[in-house]
Amino acid sequence: MKPLAGKRILVTGAGSGLGRAAARLCQERGAQLVLVGRRLAALQETLPEAEHVPLDHTDEAAVAAFARTTAPLDGMFLAAGALRLGSVEGTPTADFEAMLSANLRGPWLLAHHLGPKLNPGSSVVLAGSNIGIRAIPDSAAYSVAKAGVHMLARVLALEWAPRGIRCNAIAPGPVLTAMVDARLAASPDPEGDLARLSAVNPLGRLGSEAEIAALVAFLLSEESAWTTGAVIPIDGGADAVY
């Protein structure tokens, strides 16, 4: 039997990157997918036969309206987010607030409004970051927001445990996604930047979307039934170096 057979799983940020990869793998493993994102066309491209919900996850009124009408869920992967680089002094307050909104407010709103729709035994996975665990230069707003995501996962694990609902966060290192491609494209030295990103972990390379998706699918399944409240680095060993 497929490990996610019969489970109704919601994935945010499902139009690209880690959300898209995880959604497709979850479907292969038997899940029924609810895809959430800003662009309907991108969601339809990810999985044409899934349920598609065009939604800004930072818009509380929209999230609340969706929560009132959606059917119960057996899991969520909250992958949507955004990345802007800069130091504390060099980051405009508006950019700081945008990072908090995209990366922390959105998951908070979804947990707040959709938590009551989670069936007993559900599993929720939040997308954090390894630089929410260990600081690096020029990632101030993003790192702070992702550190908040890690704590949100731990708090939710405690609050939902009496209902048998698990919550974990993953903390990926650099992964070859459209977000990283855009960062490299904007760099004056893309090859040098790629080499530097790859060199920060002992395995000496960037991760793949498929590798992250495999961990997400495991955490959403009963195969990880005794795992909750964890923040799991998946970064080629970078966290072991610091």
C-alpha positions as CSV (number, residue, x, y, z in Angstrom):
1,M,0.0,0.0,0.0
2,K,1.3,3.5,-0.8
3,P,2.3,5.4,2.3
4,L,0.1,8.4,1.7
5,A,-2.9,6.5,0.2
6,G,-6.2,8.2,0.9
7,K,-4.7,11.2,2.7
8,R,-5.8,14.7,1.7
9,I,-2.7,16.9,1.7
10,L,-2.5,20.6,1.3
11,V,0.7,22.1,-0.2
12,T,1.4,25.9,-0.4
13,G,3.9,27.3,-2.8
14,A,2.9,24.4,-5.1
15,G,3.4,26.3,-8.3
16,S,7.2,25.9,-8.3
17,G,10.2,24.8,-6.4
18,L,10.0,22.6,-3.3
19,G,6.2,22.8,-3.1
20,R,5.8,21.5,-6.7
21,A,8.3,18.7,-6.2
22,A,6.7,17.6,-2.9
23,A,3.2,17.7,-4.3
24,R,4.1,15.5,-7.2
25,L,5.9,13.0,-5.0
26,C,3.0,12.9,-2.5
27,Q,0.6,12.2,-5.4
28,E,2.9,9.3,-6.5
29,R,2.6,8.0,-3.0
30,G,-1.2,8.0,-3.0
31,A,-2.2,11.4,-1.6
32,Q,-5.1,13.6,-2.8
33,L,-3.6,17.0,-3.3
34,V,-4.9,20.5,-2.6
35,L,-2.5,22.9,-4.2
36,V,-2.3,26.5,-2.9
37,G,-0.4,29.4,-4.6
38,R,-0.8,32.8,-6.1
39,R,-0.9,31.7,-9.8
40,L,-3.6,29.3,-10.9
41,A,-1.8,28.5,-14.1
42,A,1.3,27.4,-12.2
43,L,-0.8,25.2,-9.9
44,Q,-2.5,23.5,-12.9
45,E,0.9,22.9,-14.4
46,T,2.1,21.2,-11.3
47,L,-0.8,18.6,-11.1
48,P,-3.7,19.2,-13.6
49,E,-6.0,16.8,-11.8
50,A,-5.5,18.2,-8.2
51,E,-7.7,20.7,-6.4
52,H,-6.3,24.2,-7.2
53,V,-6.7,27.1,-4.8
54,P,-5.4,30.5,-6.0
55,L,-4.6,32.2,-2.6
56,D,-2.2,34.7,-1.1
57,H,-1.3,33.0,2.2
58,T,-0.5,36.3,3.8
59,D,-4.1,37.6,3.3
60,E,-6.0,36.6,6.5
61,A,-9.4,37.3,5.1
62,A,-8.7,35.0,2.1
63,V,-7.2,32.3,4.2
64,A,-10.1,32.4,6.7
65,A,-12.6,32.2,3.8
66,F,-10.9,29.2,2.3
67,A,-10.8,27.5,5.7
68,R,-14.5,27.9,6.2
69,T,-15.3,26.0,3.0
70,T,-12.6,23.4,2.6
71,A,-13.0,19.7,3.5
72,P,-10.9,18.2,6.4
73,L,-7.2,17.6,5.8
74,D,-4.8,14.9,6.8
75,G,-1.6,17.0,6.3
76,M,0.0,20.1,5.1
77,F,3.3,21.1,3.7
78,L,3.7,24.9,4.1
79,A,6.4,25.6,1.5
80,A,5.5,29.1,0.3
81,G,8.1,31.8,1.1
82,A,10.4,34.4,-0.3
83,L,14.0,35.4,-0.1
84,R,15.6,38.9,0.0
85,L,19.2,39.3,1.1
86,G,20.7,42.1,3.1
87,S,22.2,43.1,6.5
88,V,20.2,44.5,9.4
89,E,21.4,48.1,8.6
90,G,21.1,47.6,4.9
91,T,17.6,46.1,4.8
92,P,14.7,48.6,4.5
93,T,12.1,48.0,7.1
94,A,9.6,47.3,4.4
95,D,11.7,44.4,3.2
96,F,12.0,43.1,6.7
97,E,8.3,43.1,7.1
98,A,7.8,41.5,3.7
99,M,10.1,38.6,4.8
100,L,8.2,38.1,8.0
101,S,4.9,38.2,6.1
102,A,5.9,35.7,3.3
103,N,7.8,33.3,5.5
104,L,6.2,33.5,9.0
105,R,2.9,35.3,8.9
106,G,1.6,33.0,6.1
107,P,2.3,29.7,7.9
108,W,0.9,31.2,11.1
109,L,-2.4,32.2,9.4
110,L,-2.7,28.7,7.8
111,A,-2.1,27.0,11.1
112,H,-4.5,29.3,12.9
113,H,-7.3,28.9,10.4
114,L,-6.8,25.4,9.1
115,G,-5.7,23.8,12.4
116,P,-9.3,23.0,13.2
117,K,-9.7,21.3,9.8
118,L,-6.9,18.8,10.6
119,N,-8.0,15.2,11.2
120,P,-6.6,13.3,14.2
121,G,-3.3,11.7,13.1
122,S,-2.5,14.5,10.6
123,S,1.0,15.7,10.0
124,V,2.2,19.2,9.1
125,V,5.6,20.2,7.7
126,L,6.9,23.8,7.7
127,A,9.6,24.9,5.4
128,G,12.4,26.5,7.5
129,S,16.0,27.0,6.5
130,N,19.4,26.0,7.8
131,I,20.2,29.7,8.0
132,G,17.4,30.0,10.5
133,I,19.6,27.8,12.7
134,R,23.0,29.3,12.0
135,A,23.5,32.9,11.0
136,I,25.4,33.9,7.9
137,P,26.1,37.5,6.7
138,D,23.5,39.4,4.7
139,S,20.5,37.2,5.4
140,A,19.1,39.1,8.4
141,A,15.4,39.4,7.6
142,Y,15.1,35.9,6.0
143,S,17.1,34.2,8.8
144,V,15.0,35.8,11.5
145,A,11.7,34.8,9.8
146,K,12.9,31.2,9.3
147,A,14.0,31.0,12.9
148,G,10.4,32.0,13.8
149,V,9.1,29.2,11.5
150,H,11.2,26.6,13.5
151,M,9.8,27.8,16.8
152,L,6.2,27.8,15.3
153,A,6.7,24.2,14.4
154,R,7.7,23.3,17.9
155,V,4.9,25.2,19.5
156,L,2.3,23.6,17.2
157,A,3.7,20.2,18.0
158,L,2.9,20.7,21.6
159,E,-0.5,22.3,21.1
160,W,-1.6,19.7,18.6
161,A,-0.2,16.6,20.3
162,P,-3.4,15.9,22.4
163,R,-5.2,15.5,19.0
164,G,-2.5,13.2,17.7
165,I,-1.4,15.8,15.2
166,R,2.3,16.1,14.5
167,C,4.3,19.1,13.3
168,N,7.9,19.4,12.2
169,A,10.1,21.8,10.3
170,I,12.7,21.1,7.7
171,A,15.8,23.3,7.4
172,P,17.2,23.0,3.9
173,G,20.5,24.4,2.8
174,P,20.9,25.8,-0.7
175,V,18.8,23.8,-3.2
176,L,18.7,24.2,-6.9
177,T,15.3,26.0,-7.2
178,A,14.0,28.9,-9.2
179,M,14.7,31.1,-6.2
180,V,18.4,30.2,-6.2
181,D,18.6,30.4,-10.0
182,A,17.2,34.0,-9.8
183,R,19.8,34.9,-7.1
184,L,22.6,33.5,-9.3
185,A,21.3,35.2,-12.4
186,A,21.4,38.6,-10.6
187,S,25.0,38.0,-9.4
188,P,27.9,39.6,-11.2
189,D,29.8,36.3,-10.7
190,P,27.2,33.5,-10.9
191,E,29.8,30.7,-11.3
192,G,31.7,31.9,-8.3
193,D,28.5,32.3,-6.3
194,L,27.5,28.7,-7.2
195,A,30.9,27.4,-6.2
196,R,30.7,29.3,-2.8
197,L,27.2,28.0,-2.1
198,S,28.3,24.5,-2.9
199,A,31.4,24.7,-0.8
200,V,29.5,25.5,2.5
201,N,28.7,21.8,3.2
202,P,30.9,18.7,3.4
203,L,29.2,17.0,0.4
204,G,30.3,20.0,-1.7
205,R,27.1,20.5,-3.8
206,L,23.7,22.0,-3.7
207,G,20.7,19.8,-2.8
208,S,18.0,18.8,-5.2
209,E,14.2,19.4,-5.0
210,A,13.7,15.7,-5.2
211,E,15.9,15.1,-2.1
212,I,13.8,17.7,-0.1
213,A,10.6,16.3,-1.3
214,A,11.5,12.8,-0.1
215,L,12.0,14.1,3.4
216,V,8.7,16.0,3.3
217,A,6.8,12.9,2.1
218,F,8.3,10.8,4.8
219,L,7.3,13.3,7.5
220,L,3.7,13.5,6.1
221,S,3.4,9.7,6.3
222,E,2.9,7.3,9.2
223,E,6.4,6.1,8.6
224,S,7.5,9.1,10.8
225,A,4.7,8.6,13.4
226,W,7.0,9.2,16.4
227,T,8.6,12.3,15.0
228,T,7.2,15.7,16.1
229,G,8.5,19.0,17.3
230,A,11.7,18.5,15.3
231,V,13.7,20.9,13.1
232,I,15.5,18.7,10.7
233,P,18.6,20.1,8.8
234,I,18.9,18.7,5.2
235,D,21.9,20.6,4.0
236,G,24.7,18.3,3.0
237,G,26.2,18.4,6.5
238,A,26.6,22.2,6.8
239,D,25.0,22.3,10.2
240,A,27.6,19.8,11.4
241,V,30.5,22.1,10.4
242,Y,29.6,25.1,12.5
